[in-house]
Every structure is written in structure tokens, then in C-alpha cells.
Amino acid sequence: MLTDVAVRNAKPREKAYKLADERALYLLVMPTGGKLWRLDYRFGDKRKTISLGSYPDVSLARAREKRDEARRVLADGIDPLAQRKADKVATAETFRTVTEEFLAQRQPIWAPNHYDKVKARLEWLYPYIGDRPVSAVQAPELLGPLRAIEAAGKGETAARTRLVAGQVFRYAIAAGKAQHDPTTALRGALAPVKPGHHAAVTDPKAFGALLRAIDGYAGEPVSCAALKLLPLVFVRPGELRLAEWAELDLDGATWAIPGRRMKTGTDHIVPLSTQAVAILRALHPLTGNRQLVFPSLRSRGRPISENTLNAALRRLGYAKDAMTGHGFRASARTMLDEVLGVRVELIEHQLAHAVRDPLGCAYNRTAHLAERRKMMQKWADYCDGLKAGAEVVSLRGRDRRA
């Protein structure tokens, strides 16, 4: 059995030699003067040796502790060497590296705008847990930064950040890089968030006034065209901003949005009314030689900014709690149903919401296309009537055909 004095006074020899302690622990003294702790053990039918560090960084007492730790692992039927390798892999897999891997997998199937928002939320956590092993992150480490977001008056952002962090941890579990999802322990730890809605004008007469204001908007031509088109197609603003001429068939009056740009990740078809086609044909001489339908004035390779349409509405006198670019979806949803009497499933399908048939199967992108085309033309004609100040006549409860 070794003593501290014997370890300290051990001198190098021409060849490496061992100084035995107890329970298979020994000190390997090298010709160079290095003193290395080693433990011999058997796992299965094989004799193995594991390194426990070097003296004096690892003292005799600490070497014995590490020996006992290794023997406890062995008693559980686990190879200490294999356990060490697994621990090293887990340590290398930080929250940051796993997040980057997760985002790389999702990027091809997420709409760019959605991807950017999720990426920004996850990167905000990096200063707090980015370099922590993903398998070691505990709930209190996440609660602190989430409450900081909440304290800044962004309760919904805090809730969404918890949700996307949970996606990363569940991905890590599936990939064998973590054993638990700490976000599940945070359910109820944040203040409840009252669901919000995008401000929208849903009164027909007020909507007619809005459309007249848009027609009179004296902004940059590309922005004007986007603002006029959005009420007619009522897609998400991000889907409109990133529209490409290659997706448009003006002769066939169809816009095919690829799934990579949709929030749902599935392809979507937007039938174009004659009014929508006229707006696009008028714009074509300005931007038709470019990839983007609505390029930025500052950089033609980039689309108009996310704030362009909302800023235009502000200049027209509509505050953010009165109308937003996203609000055109609610405007169309409300009036198509309550005024024009269109079947709800047609409206929901055109909004690119999840719609299923009676058997529970999701409709494909061409479902009810002929009926949706009639609906989109009816909506555009109705908008023209509102702009002209036509009397509003509700068809709700009458003919529910598009």
C-alpha cells in the first residue's frame, strides 16, 4: 500500500515501473519522470486499464477516490472506459452545438421568417446556457433568463422561447445527447399569457374606407403594389414579401407558394382574381426582370422589409392597435364568412390553416381549387364594391357556396 512520501520520492528509472497501491490501483513511473495513476480491471473476458490522472495534479487520496468511483460503475455492469467516452461526448454536445444542429435540420422545411424568429430566440439563451452540456442543463438555469424576458414586458416571447428550447431538448433526447427536457418542469412557472390577436378592421364600411386610403397611398411603387395586393390574397405578410416571379402564373391566374416559405411547411396555391393579376401586371415592368416581386429599394436582392407594410398603414393613419398587415387575414376571414356566406372550410383552406376531410385526412394543396378560385374573385369584387361605397348586404345563412 502506497504512502504520500513513497509517491513523492519515487524516482525515474531506465524503464517504466509500477508502484502498487491496493485494489488494482498503481502508480506508473515513467523514465521521463512522469507519474501516472492507473487502474487495472476486467470487463467481460477482457483485461483493461483506465487512466486516473497524473501526480501531483491527482493526489494519492484523489486517485483512490477515482478508483472507487470506477469500481462502482463496474459494479453496475458498465465499462468505466465506455462511460468516460460517453461523458466526453455529452460534455462536447453543448446547448449551442445541439441548437445549431437542430436549426440546420429545420431550416429547409421552415419559412424563412419563422426560422429567423426561432433562431433569434434560441441564440438569446446562449449567454446563459450556450456552453453548458445539453445533458446537464437544469430548469432553474432556464427560468432566470425567461423571467428576465417576462420582466421586460414580453410575456408571450418568454413563453415562446420556453417552447422552442423544449424542441431543442427533445431533439437532443431523440439523438441520445440528453436524458431529460428541463422545460417540462417550467410549466406554470411563468405568468399566464393572454392570447393576443393581430389588429384588424372587420367592419365592412370601415374596411372600404381602408381600401380607399390604400388606393390613395403615395409611397414607393413596389410598396404600393404590395399594400394593394395583400387584401386581395390575404396571405401572411412574410409570404407576400418573399414572393418570386417564378412562382406566379399570371396567364393562369395562380400563385404557387413553395412549402419552404409557408408556416405549415406545405405547398400552397393562391388563386388570383382579375384585380390581383392587374396589380401584378402593372408591377412587372418595374421588377419583372428580378427574382423577387417586391424587392427592397435599397437592395434589389432583398425583399421589402418586414415593417414596410405596417409602416405604410401607420402613415395612412391606422395605429398598430387598429390594423396590421397580418390583420388582412382576419378581415377576409370575417367578411367572407359573415357577409358573403362562403363555406368555412374553403376560407380556412385558403388561409393555409390545417383543414381535414371527414375521414381526418389533410386536404392537399389543390383541394377545392375551382371553388376557391370563385371565392377569391367574389372577394375581390366585393372589395371593389366596398371601395365604391356600395351598400353592405349580408349573405350569412343563405347560400354557402363560394
Secondary structure, 3 states (H helix, E strand, C coil): CCCHHHHHHCCCCCCCEEEECCCCEEEEECCCCCEEEEEEEEECCEEEEEEEEEECCCCHHHHHHHHHHHHHHHHCCCCHHHHHHHHHHHHHCEHHHHHHHHHHHHCCCCCHHHHHHHHHHHHHCHHHHCCCECCCCCHHHHHHHHHHHHHCCCHHHHHHHHHHHHHHHHHHHHCCCCCCCHHHHHCCCCCCCCCCCCCCCCCHHHHHHHHHHHHCCCCCHHHHHHHHHHHHHCCCHHHHHCCEHHHEECCCCEEEECHHHCCCCCCEEEECCHHHHHHHHHHHHHHCCCCECCECCCCCCCECCCCHHHHHHHHCCCCCCCCCCCHHHHHHHHHHHHCCCCCHHHHHHHCCCCCECCCCCECCCCCCHHHHHHHHHHHHHHHHHHHCCCCCCCCCCCCCCC
